Amino acid sequence: MLETRSIPVPDALRERITSCTDLDRLDDRPGRAVTVGRAEELFGEDGAAG
C-alpha cells in the first residue's frame, strides 16, 4: 500500500514489517497505511500512535 501511494519504505522498516508476528499490530497496519504520510508512522515513530 505504501509503495502504491509513492511512500518510500526503507529496507530496515520493510524488514520490521515482514518479520512482525504481533497479530493485533498487523491487523491495524492496512488502515494506517492509507493514512500515514511516512512509512515510519506505521509503528508510531515521530509521535504517532501505534
C-alpha positions as protocol buffer text, in pm:
chain_id: "A"
residue {
  index: 1
  type: MET
  ca { x: 0 y: 0 z: 0 }
}
residue {
  index: 2
  type: LEU
  ca { x: 277 y: 242 z: 87 }
}
residue {
  index: 3
  type: GLU
  ca { x: 456 y: 189 z: -243 }
}
residue {
  index: 4
  type: THR
  ca { x: 128 y: 234 z: -431 }
}
residue {
  index: 5
  type: ARG
  ca { x: 98 y: 571 z: -256 }
}
residue {
  index: 6
  type: SER
  ca { x: 458 y: 652 z: -358 }
}
residue {
  index: 7
  type: ILE
  ca { x: 575 y: 647 z: 4 }
}
residue {
  index: 8
  type: PRO
  ca { x: 929 y: 510 z: 26 }
}
residue {
  index: 9
  type: VAL
  ca { x: 984 y: 213 z: 257 }
}
residue {
  index: 10
  type: PRO
  ca { x: 1342 y: 191 z: 388 }
}
residue {
  index: 11
  type: ASP
  ca { x: 1492 y: -159 z: 395 }
}
residue {
  index: 12
  type: ALA
  ca { x: 1509 y: -165 z: 776 }
}
residue {
  index: 13
  type: LEU
  ca { x: 1139 y: -81 z: 803 }
}
residue {
  index: 14
  type: ARG
  ca { x: 1047 y: -334 z: 533 }
}
residue {
  index: 15
  type: GLU
  ca { x: 1227 y: -600 z: 741 }
}
residue {
  index: 16
  type: ARG
  ca { x: 1044 y: -486 z: 1055 }
}
residue {
  index: 17
  type: ILE
  ca { x: 709 y: -514 z: 876 }
}
residue {
  index: 18
  type: THR
  ca { x: 774 y: -853 z: 720 }
}
residue {
  index: 19
  type: SER
  ca { x: 911 y: -1003 z: 1043 }
}
residue {
  index: 20
  type: CYS
  ca { x: 632 y: -874 z: 1269 }
}
residue {
  index: 21
  type: THR
  ca { x: 442 y: -1153 z: 1446 }
}
residue {
  index: 22
  type: ASP
  ca { x: 213 y: -936 z: 1661 }
}
residue {
  index: 23
  type: LEU
  ca { x: -129 y: -1012 z: 1507 }
}
residue {
  index: 24
  type: ASP
  ca { x: -302 y: -715 z: 1670 }
}
residue {
  index: 25
  type: ARG
  ca { x: -42 y: -480 z: 1526 }
}
residue {
  index: 26
  type: LEU
  ca { x: -59 y: -646 z: 1184 }
}
residue {
  index: 27
  type: ASP
  ca { x: -440 y: -615 z: 1176 }
}
residue {
  index: 28
  type: ASP
  ca { x: -405 y: -239 z: 1230 }
}
residue {
  index: 29
  type: ARG
  ca { x: -139 y: -173 z: 963 }
}
residue {
  index: 30
  type: PRO
  ca { x: -355 y: -171 z: 646 }
}
residue {
  index: 31
  type: GLY
  ca { x: -579 y: 101 z: 787 }
}
residue {
  index: 32
  type: ARG
  ca { x: -280 y: 305 z: 896 }
}
residue {
  index: 33
  type: ALA
  ca { x: -105 y: 253 z: 561 }
}
residue {
  index: 34
  type: VAL
  ca { x: -375 y: 454 z: 385 }
}
residue {
  index: 35
  type: THR
  ca { x: -349 y: 750 z: 624 }
}
residue {
  index: 36
  type: VAL
  ca { x: 19 y: 791 z: 716 }
}
residue {
  index: 37
  type: GLY
  ca { x: 244 y: 1042 z: 544 }
}
residue {
  index: 38
  type: ARG
  ca { x: 566 y: 849 z: 610 }
}
residue {
  index: 39
  type: ALA
  ca { x: 631 y: 475 z: 636 }
}
residue {
  index: 40
  type: GLU
  ca { x: 785 y: 518 z: 981 }
}
residue {
  index: 41
  type: GLU
  ca { x: 446 y: 624 z: 1117 }
}
residue {
  index: 42
  type: LEU
  ca { x: 316 y: 267 z: 1080 }
}
residue {
  index: 43
  type: PHE
  ca { x: 491 y: 177 z: 1405 }
}
residue {
  index: 44
  type: GLY
  ca { x: 439 y: 503 z: 1586 }
}
residue {
  index: 45
  type: GLU
  ca { x: 768 y: 679 z: 1518 }
}
residue {
  index: 46
  type: ASP
  ca { x: 754 y: 1058 z: 1515 }
}
residue {
  index: 47
  type: GLY
  ca { x: 498 y: 1056 z: 1797 }
}
residue {
  index: 48
  type: ALA
  ca { x: 219 y: 880 z: 1612 }
}
residue {
  index: 49
  type: ALA
  ca { x: 15 y: 621 z: 1798 }
}
residue {
  index: 50
  type: GLY
  ca { x: 97 y: 261 z: 1736 }
}
